[in-house]
Amino acid sequence: MFKKLLFGSIVGLFLASMALAAQADPIIIVDQGPNHQATGSLSYDGNGGPLNGNGITFDTIAGNGTPANAGNNGYLTCENTCTLNFTTGDNTGEGPTRWTFGDGGSITLNGTVVDQDGNTVASGTLLSSDFSDVPAVDASVTNHRLSFSGFGMNDVAQGLVDYFGLDSNASFRITHTDIVASGAIIGDNGSLDGDVDNADLNTTTTTGVPEPGVFGIFGLALLMVGGLIAVRRRTSDL
């Protein structure tokens, strides 16, 4: 009897572990197409204002591990482009190797996406988030790399939720964002300015009723090229 109970327990644990492994959170990936380059700008005025990202462009949205339309067969295309804009809270400390920004600010991704048959899936605000529940946003330079991270819940357009077969009660968090400005300059007053040429954004959904206090991580990075610096984000969990 003991052996049967032990065997049953082992099998139960094995099946439970397999179920957990199978429940990896689905990811929505916003990216450029293979022949496209991101555009837009990153800037901080050096006078105590926010860090801003303006007109940062994306071309495709795809699902990874989503219940429906996952992978290359279900990717969506932005009509013209999808555009990301963000602003942090005001600067609370700057350079020469670390910048910090207070809570506040927002992130929005706008555009129209169509499926491979040309049908509109979602239009308008595709994703939105904010930094309002976070004490600070931090940026630091290590080995010529400026890494930026911030926190906030993120909402996804219902059309995308439905298309990828996600739970309408799911909570979303931004889990990965890389935005590279190859020609970004650090000014004498600690300002940052550069033109974006690459951008990636992932948001992950956790099924179930959203829980307060769960945040997503938003990150950016500027890489130094020659005497210039570009900003790049380190992947974090929120």
C-alpha positions as CSV (number, residue, x, y, z in Angstrom):
1,M,0.0,0.0,0.0
2,F,2.8,2.4,0.9
3,K,4.5,1.7,-2.4
4,K,1.3,2.4,-4.3
5,L,0.8,5.6,-2.4
6,L,4.4,6.6,-3.0
7,F,4.1,5.8,-6.7
8,G,0.8,7.7,-6.9
9,S,2.4,10.7,-5.2
10,I,5.4,10.7,-7.6
11,V,3.1,10.4,-10.6
12,G,1.0,13.2,-9.3
13,L,4.0,15.4,-8.7
14,F,5.3,14.6,-12.2
15,L,2.0,15.5,-13.8
16,A,1.8,18.7,-11.8
17,S,5.3,19.7,-12.8
18,M,4.5,19.0,-16.5
19,A,1.3,21.1,-16.2
20,L,3.3,24.0,-14.7
21,A,5.9,23.7,-17.5
22,A,3.1,23.7,-20.1
23,Q,1.6,26.9,-18.5
24,A,4.4,29.2,-19.7
25,D,3.0,32.7,-20.0
26,P,2.1,33.6,-23.6
27,I,4.1,36.5,-25.1
28,I,3.1,39.2,-27.6
29,I,6.1,40.4,-29.5
30,V,6.2,43.8,-31.2
31,D,9.1,44.1,-33.6
32,Q,10.4,45.3,-37.0
33,G,10.0,43.2,-40.2
34,P,13.2,41.6,-41.7
35,N,13.7,44.5,-44.1
36,H,12.7,47.4,-41.9
37,Q,14.6,49.6,-39.5
38,A,13.1,51.5,-36.5
39,T,13.0,55.2,-36.4
40,G,12.2,57.7,-33.7
41,S,14.2,59.6,-31.0
42,L,15.3,59.3,-27.3
43,S,16.0,62.5,-25.3
44,Y,16.5,63.9,-21.9
45,D,16.9,67.7,-21.6
46,G,19.5,67.6,-18.8
47,N,17.5,70.2,-16.8
48,G,15.6,67.9,-14.5
49,G,12.8,66.8,-16.9
50,P,11.8,63.3,-18.0
51,L,13.4,60.9,-20.4
52,N,11.3,60.8,-23.6
53,G,10.9,58.3,-26.4
54,N,9.1,59.8,-29.4
55,G,7.8,58.3,-32.7
56,I,9.6,54.9,-32.2
57,T,8.3,52.7,-35.0
58,F,7.4,49.0,-35.2
59,D,6.1,46.9,-38.2
60,T,4.9,43.5,-36.9
61,I,3.1,42.0,-33.9
62,A,3.3,38.2,-33.3
63,G,2.3,35.7,-30.6
64,N,4.7,33.3,-28.9
65,G,3.0,30.5,-27.0
66,T,-0.4,32.1,-27.4
67,P,-3.5,29.9,-27.5
68,A,-4.4,31.1,-31.0
69,N,-2.4,32.5,-34.0
70,A,1.0,31.8,-32.5
71,G,4.2,32.0,-34.6
72,N,4.8,33.1,-38.1
73,N,1.5,31.8,-39.5
74,G,-0.4,34.3,-37.3
75,Y,1.8,37.4,-37.3
76,L,0.1,40.8,-37.8
77,T,1.4,43.7,-39.8
78,C,1.2,47.4,-38.9
79,E,-0.5,49.5,-41.6
80,N,2.3,52.1,-42.4
81,T,3.9,51.7,-38.9
82,C,2.9,51.3,-35.2
83,T,4.4,54.1,-33.1
84,L,5.6,54.0,-29.5
85,N,5.9,57.1,-27.3
86,F,6.9,57.2,-23.7
87,T,7.8,59.6,-21.0
88,T,9.2,59.0,-17.5
89,G,8.8,61.1,-14.4
90,D,11.2,64.0,-13.8
91,N,14.9,63.4,-13.3
92,T,16.1,63.1,-9.7
93,G,19.8,62.5,-10.4
94,E,21.9,62.5,-13.5
95,G,25.3,61.2,-14.7
96,P,28.1,60.8,-15.2
97,T,27.3,57.1,-15.0
98,R,23.8,56.9,-13.5
99,W,20.5,58.7,-14.2
100,T,17.4,58.3,-12.0
101,F,13.8,59.4,-12.8
102,G,10.9,59.7,-10.4
103,D,7.5,58.0,-10.7
104,G,4.9,59.1,-13.3
105,G,5.0,59.1,-17.0
106,S,3.4,56.8,-19.5
107,I,3.9,54.4,-22.5
108,T,1.6,54.1,-25.5
109,L,1.8,52.1,-28.7
110,N,-0.6,53.3,-31.4
111,G,-1.4,52.1,-34.9
112,T,-3.6,49.7,-36.9
113,V,-2.7,46.0,-37.3
114,V,-4.1,43.7,-40.0
115,D,-3.9,39.9,-40.3
116,Q,-2.4,38.1,-43.4
117,D,-5.7,38.4,-45.2
118,G,-5.8,42.1,-44.7
119,N,-8.5,42.1,-42.0
120,T,-8.2,44.8,-39.3
121,V,-7.5,43.2,-35.9
122,A,-7.0,46.3,-33.8
123,S,-6.7,50.0,-34.3
124,G,-5.9,53.0,-32.1
125,T,-4.1,52.4,-28.8
126,L,-2.6,48.9,-29.0
127,L,-0.8,49.0,-25.7
128,S,-0.6,51.4,-22.8
129,S,1.2,51.5,-19.5
130,D,2.5,54.0,-16.9
131,F,5.1,54.5,-14.2
132,S,2.7,56.0,-11.7
133,D,3.0,53.3,-9.0
134,V,6.9,53.2,-9.0
135,P,9.1,55.1,-6.7
136,A,11.9,55.7,-9.3
137,V,13.1,54.9,-12.8
138,D,16.8,54.1,-13.0
139,A,19.4,54.3,-15.8
140,S,23.1,53.5,-15.4
141,V,26.2,53.3,-17.6
142,T,28.3,50.2,-17.4
143,N,31.1,49.4,-20.0
144,H,29.7,52.1,-22.3
145,R,26.1,50.9,-22.0
146,L,23.3,52.9,-20.6
147,S,20.6,50.6,-19.3
148,F,17.1,52.0,-18.4
149,S,14.3,50.3,-16.5
150,G,10.9,51.3,-15.2
151,F,7.8,49.6,-13.9
152,G,4.0,49.7,-14.6
153,M,1.0,47.6,-15.5
154,N,0.2,47.4,-19.2
155,D,-3.1,47.2,-21.0
156,V,-3.5,45.5,-24.4
157,A,-6.2,46.3,-27.0
158,Q,-9.1,43.9,-26.8
159,G,-8.7,43.0,-30.5
160,L,-5.2,41.7,-29.8
161,V,-6.4,39.8,-26.8
162,D,-9.1,38.1,-28.8
163,Y,-6.9,37.4,-31.8
164,F,-4.3,35.6,-29.8
165,G,-6.9,33.7,-27.8
166,L,-5.9,35.2,-24.5
167,D,-8.0,35.5,-21.3
168,S,-9.9,38.7,-21.2
169,N,-9.2,38.9,-17.4
170,A,-5.5,38.4,-17.9
171,S,-3.0,40.9,-16.4
172,F,-0.2,42.0,-18.7
173,R,3.4,43.2,-17.9
174,I,6.1,44.5,-20.2
175,T,8.9,42.0,-19.9
176,H,11.4,43.0,-22.5
177,T,12.1,46.2,-24.4
178,D,15.3,47.1,-26.3
179,I,15.5,50.5,-28.0
180,V,18.9,51.4,-29.5
181,A,19.9,54.9,-30.6
182,S,23.3,54.4,-32.3
183,G,24.1,58.1,-32.4
184,A,22.9,59.3,-29.0
185,I,25.0,62.1,-27.5
186,I,25.5,62.9,-23.8
187,G,25.6,66.6,-23.4
188,D,27.8,68.6,-21.0
189,N,24.8,69.2,-18.7
190,G,24.0,65.4,-18.6
191,S,21.4,65.5,-21.4
192,L,20.7,62.6,-23.7
193,D,19.7,62.7,-27.4
194,G,19.7,60.2,-30.2
195,D,18.0,58.8,-33.2
196,V,16.5,55.3,-32.8
197,D,17.5,52.6,-35.3
198,N,16.3,49.4,-33.6
199,A,13.5,48.6,-31.2
200,D,11.9,45.5,-29.7
201,L,9.0,45.1,-27.2
202,N,7.6,42.0,-25.5
203,T,4.6,41.9,-23.2
204,T,3.6,38.8,-21.2
205,T,0.2,37.9,-20.0
206,T,-0.5,36.0,-16.8
207,T,-4.0,34.3,-16.9
208,G,-6.4,35.1,-14.1
209,V,-7.8,38.2,-12.5
210,P,-5.2,40.9,-12.3
211,E,-3.6,41.3,-8.9
212,P,-2.7,44.8,-7.6
213,G,0.9,45.4,-7.0
214,V,2.0,43.3,-10.0
215,F,4.1,45.4,-12.3
216,G,5.9,44.9,-15.6
217,I,9.4,46.0,-16.5
218,F,10.1,48.5,-19.2
219,G,13.7,48.8,-20.3
220,L,15.8,50.8,-22.8
221,A,19.4,51.0,-23.7
222,L,21.8,53.4,-25.4
223,L,25.0,51.8,-26.8
224,M,28.2,53.9,-27.2
225,V,29.4,54.1,-30.8
226,G,32.8,55.9,-31.2
227,G,32.5,58.9,-28.9
228,L,28.7,58.7,-28.9
229,I,26.4,56.7,-26.7
230,A,23.3,54.8,-27.4
231,V,20.7,53.6,-25.0
232,R,19.8,50.0,-24.5
233,R,17.5,48.3,-22.0
234,R,18.3,45.3,-19.8
235,T,15.5,42.7,-19.6
236,S,13.9,42.6,-16.2
237,D,10.7,41.3,-14.5
238,L,8.1,43.5,-13.2
